[in-house]
Amino acid sequence: MLTIVRDLARQNTEFLFGLMLLAVIVGLVILSYFSPYGPSDIYLLPPDMPPDGQYWLGTTSRGQDVFWQLTTALRNTLYFGIGVAVLSRIISLVVGLVAGYAGGFVDRVLMAINDSIMVIPQFPVLILFYFVLKDGMTWTVLIVVMASLGWSYDARLIRSVAISLKTRPFTTQSVYSGMSMRKILLEEHLPYVLPIVFATTMNNMIWSIGMEITLSVLGFTDIETPTMGMMIYWANAHSALIAGTWWWVAAPVAAIIVLFLALFLLSMSMNEYNDPRSRLNRMGARDGGCGRGHQPQGLL
């Protein structure tokens, strides 16, 4: 994995820029652990103070420092996105690898479940869960629910790769050597799909964070836990733009744009890395070499 990151940083400007933006976000997340204020403390500071030397991003109408509130909100939102992405990647890996390798009845059953999840309207289902669970709709429950809805597209992609790997000679040799299905999937097939998993992780984080922001802005989550969506929710509840406290809205919106841009650039770069033709084209352009009609002899 470190080799892939090094190659991408050396060959792909978009990946390097996305990595730098993500480093800024991670830096703010680390700063959140040194915040002088509690995440839920309110009316500790003079309200509606514009940005200045003392309050870098101003204060809210609830007497909170926007900068420190932003660092905590970024931390919670990023952890939420990572939690959904990791859990949904595990589900998609298990379903995709098993369906592609096993085939037959197992494949048909798993793909029937996969396609059923794929056509479920996700946003209305999440709102329904909120009204059914209400006080029981904690962030942990929301992570599990969203992960249960966010794995189907990637599972089908992994399955297509697993079907191809099943016919490779090394898989046949592994079967003849007595390796179990679990060992074949973990030791032989998993390394081939990991680049796809890393690329889809970024896409899944964009989706889950975007969904969290939407739900939070509408008040369908725990309004006392600071997240990016919750900052916008409280700013809207206090009519921040009308009252002239624009910095209360501008700070989280700018941070969301930077976070989404970083994840998008990383995802796009890794998708390009997974495509050998795109990778060769970029390497040829970088070396001043091989445009169309000037392919390297060894690759023909």
C-alpha positions in Angstrom: 0.0 0.0 0.0 2.9 2.4 0.8 4.3 1.7 -2.6 1.1 2.6 -4.3 0.8 5.9 -2.3 4.4 6.7 -3.2 3.9 6.0 -6.9 0.6 8.1 -6.9 2.2 11.0 -5.1 5.1 11.0 -7.6 3.1 10.5 -10.8 -0.3 12.1 -10.1 -0.7 15.8 -9.2 -4.4 15.4 -8.3 -3.5 12.7 -5.8 -0.8 14.8 -4.2 -3.1 17.9 -4.0 -5.9 15.7 -2.5 -3.5 14.3 0.0 -2.4 17.8 1.1 -6.0 18.9 1.5 -6.7 15.8 3.6 -3.6 16.5 5.7 -5.1 19.9 6.5 -8.4 18.2 7.6 -6.5 15.7 9.7 -4.5 18.5 11.3 -7.7 20.3 12.3 -9.1 17.0 13.7 -5.9 16.6 15.8 -6.3 20.2 17.1 -9.8 19.3 18.3 -8.3 17.2 21.1 -6.7 20.4 22.5 -9.9 22.5 22.4 -10.2 24.6 25.6 -14.0 24.2 25.4 -16.3 21.2 25.8 -18.0 20.0 22.6 -21.5 20.8 24.0 -20.7 23.9 26.1 -22.7 26.9 25.1 -22.8 30.6 26.1 -19.2 30.7 27.3 -18.2 33.5 25.1 -19.6 36.8 23.8 -22.1 35.9 21.1 -22.0 37.0 17.4 -18.4 38.2 17.5 -16.9 38.6 14.0 -13.6 37.0 13.1 -10.6 38.8 14.7 -7.3 38.1 16.4 -8.9 36.5 19.5 -11.7 34.5 17.8 -10.2 33.5 14.4 -13.5 32.4 12.9 -15.8 34.5 15.2 -18.3 33.2 17.7 -21.8 31.9 17.3 -25.1 33.2 18.7 -24.8 30.3 21.2 -21.6 31.8 22.6 -19.3 29.2 21.0 -15.9 29.7 19.3 -16.5 28.8 15.6 -12.9 27.6 15.1 -12.9 25.1 17.9 -16.4 24.0 17.2 -15.4 23.4 13.6 -12.5 21.2 14.6 -14.7 19.0 16.8 -17.4 18.9 14.1 -14.9 17.8 11.5 -13.6 15.1 13.8 -17.1 13.7 14.4 -18.1 13.9 10.8 -14.8 12.3 9.6 -15.1 9.5 12.1 -18.7 8.9 11.0 -17.6 8.6 7.4 -14.8 6.3 8.2 -17.0 4.1 10.3 -19.6 3.7 7.6 -16.9 3.1 4.9 -15.1 0.4 6.9 -18.2 -1.5 7.9 -19.7 -1.3 4.4 -16.3 -2.4 2.8 -16.3 -5.5 5.0 -19.8 -6.4 3.9 -19.1 -5.7 0.2 -15.9 -7.8 0.4 -17.5 -10.8 2.0 -20.5 -10.7 -0.4 -18.5 -10.0 -3.5 -15.7 -12.5 -3.0 -18.0 -15.3 -1.9 -20.5 -14.8 -4.6 -17.8 -14.6 -7.3 -15.9 -17.6 -6.1 -18.8 -19.9 -5.1 -21.1 -19.2 -8.1 -24.3 -21.2 -8.6 -27.0 -21.0 -6.0 -24.9 -19.1 -3.5 -24.2 -16.4 -6.1 -27.8 -16.1 -7.1 -29.0 -15.7 -3.5 -26.3 -13.2 -2.6 -26.9 -11.2 -5.8 -30.7 -11.2 -5.2 -30.1 -9.7 -1.8 -27.5 -7.3 -3.3 -29.9 -6.1 -6.0 -32.7 -5.7 -3.5 -30.5 -3.4 -1.3 -29.5 -1.5 -4.4 -33.0 -0.4 -5.4 -34.0 0.7 -1.8 -34.5 4.5 -1.7 -31.9 5.2 1.0 -32.9 8.7 2.2 -36.6 7.9 2.9 -35.5 4.7 4.7 -33.1 6.7 6.9 -35.8 9.2 7.8 -38.2 6.2 8.6 -35.5 4.7 10.9 -35.2 8.1 12.7 -39.0 8.3 13.4 -39.2 4.6 14.4 -36.2 4.8 16.8 -36.2 8.5 17.7 -34.1 8.6 21.0 -32.6 5.2 20.1 -31.2 6.6 16.9 -27.6 7.1 18.2 -24.6 7.7 15.9 -23.6 4.1 16.3 -27.0 2.9 15.1 -26.9 5.4 12.2 -23.5 4.1 11.1 -24.8 0.5 11.1 -27.9 1.5 9.2 -26.0 3.5 6.6 -23.4 0.8 6.2 -26.1 -1.7 5.6 -27.4 0.4 2.7 -24.1 1.4 1.2 -22.3 -1.8 0.2 -24.3 -3.2 -2.8 -22.7 -1.3 -5.7 -19.2 -2.2 -4.6 -20.1 -5.8 -3.9 -21.2 -6.3 -7.5 -17.9 -4.7 -8.7 -15.8 -7.0 -6.4 -17.9 -10.0 -7.6 -17.0 -9.3 -11.2 -13.3 -9.3 -10.3 -13.7 -12.4 -8.2 -15.3 -14.3 -11.2 -12.2 -13.5 -13.3 -9.8 -14.5 -10.5 -11.6 -17.9 -10.2 -10.5 -18.9 -13.6 -6.8 -18.0 -13.1 -4.2 -20.8 -12.9 -3.1 -19.8 -9.4 -6.7 -20.4 -8.1 -6.7 -23.8 -9.7 -3.4 -24.6 -8.1 -4.6 -23.4 -4.7 -7.6 -25.7 -5.0 -5.5 -28.7 -5.9 -3.1 -28.0 -3.1 -5.9 -28.4 -0.6 -6.5 -24.8 0.4 -9.9 -24.0 1.9 -12.2 -21.5 0.3 -11.6 -19.0 3.2 -7.8 -19.2 2.7 -8.1 -18.8 -1.1 -10.3 -15.7 -0.7 -8.1 -14.1 2.0 -4.6 -15.0 0.7 -5.1 -15.2 -3.1 -8.0 -13.1 -4.1 -8.1 -10.3 -1.5 -4.9 -8.6 -2.6 -6.2 -8.2 -6.2 -9.4 -6.4 -5.1 -7.8 -4.2 -2.4 -7.0 -1.3 -4.8 -10.7 -1.3 -5.8 -11.7 -1.3 -2.1 -9.4 1.7 -1.4 -10.9 3.7 -4.3 -14.5 2.9 -3.4 -13.8 3.8 0.2 -13.4 7.4 -0.8 -16.6 7.4 -2.8 -18.5 5.7 0.1 -17.1 8.3 2.5 -18.4 11.1 0.3 -21.8 9.5 0.1 -22.1 8.8 3.9 -20.8 12.2 4.9 -23.1 13.9 2.5 -26.0 11.9 3.8 -25.1 12.8 7.4 -24.9 16.5 6.6 -28.3 16.3 4.9 -29.9 14.5 7.8 -28.3 16.8 10.4 -29.3 20.0 8.7 -32.9 18.7 8.7 -32.7 17.8 12.4 -32.9 14.0 11.9 -29.9 13.2 14.1 -28.7 14.0 17.6 -28.7 17.8 17.6 -26.4 18.0 20.6 -23.4 16.2 19.0 -21.4 18.7 16.9 -20.9 17.6 13.3 -20.6 19.6 10.1 -24.3 19.2 9.5 -25.2 20.2 13.0 -23.2 23.5 12.7 -25.3 24.4 9.7 -28.5 23.3 11.5 -27.8 25.6 14.5 -26.8 28.5 12.2 -30.0 28.1 10.3 -32.0 27.8 13.6 -30.6 31.2 14.7 -31.1 32.7 11.2 -27.3 33.4 10.9 -27.3 34.8 7.4 -30.3 37.1 8.1 -28.7 38.2 11.4 -25.4 38.9 9.6 -23.3 36.3 11.3 -22.2 34.9 8.0 -19.0 33.3 9.4 -21.1 30.7 11.3 -22.3 29.3 8.0 -19.2 30.1 5.9 -16.8 28.1 8.1 -18.5 24.7 7.9 -19.4 25.1 4.3 -15.8 25.9 3.3 -14.6 22.9 5.4 -17.1 20.6 3.7 -16.0 21.7 0.3 -12.3 21.1 1.2 -13.1 17.6 2.6 -15.2 16.6 -0.4 -12.6 17.9 -2.8 -9.8 16.0 -1.0 -11.8 12.7 -1.1 -12.9 13.2 -4.7 -9.3 13.8 -5.9 -8.0 10.8 -4.0 -10.8 8.6 -5.4 -10.3 9.8 -8.9 -6.6 9.3 -8.7 -6.9 5.7 -7.4 -9.5 4.9 -10.0 -7.0 6.1 -12.6 -4.3 4.0 -11.0 -6.4 0.9 -11.2 -6.8 1.4 -15.0 -3.5 0.3 -16.6 -4.2 2.3 -19.8 -4.8 5.5 -17.9 -1.7 4.9 -15.9 0.5 4.3 -19.0 -0.9 7.4 -20.7 0.0 9.5 -17.6 3.5 8.0 -17.4 4.0 8.5 -21.1 2.9 12.2 -20.9 5.2 12.7 -17.9 8.2 11.2 -19.6 7.5 13.4 -22.7 7.0 10.2 -24.6 4.4 8.1 -25.9 1.4 9.7 -27.4 -1.0 7.9 -29.7 0.9 6.0 -32.2 4.1 6.1 -30.1 3.5 3.2 -27.7 6.6 1.6 -26.1 7.7 -1.4 -28.0 7.6 -3.7 -25.0 3.9 -2.9 -24.4 2.6 -3.7 -27.9 
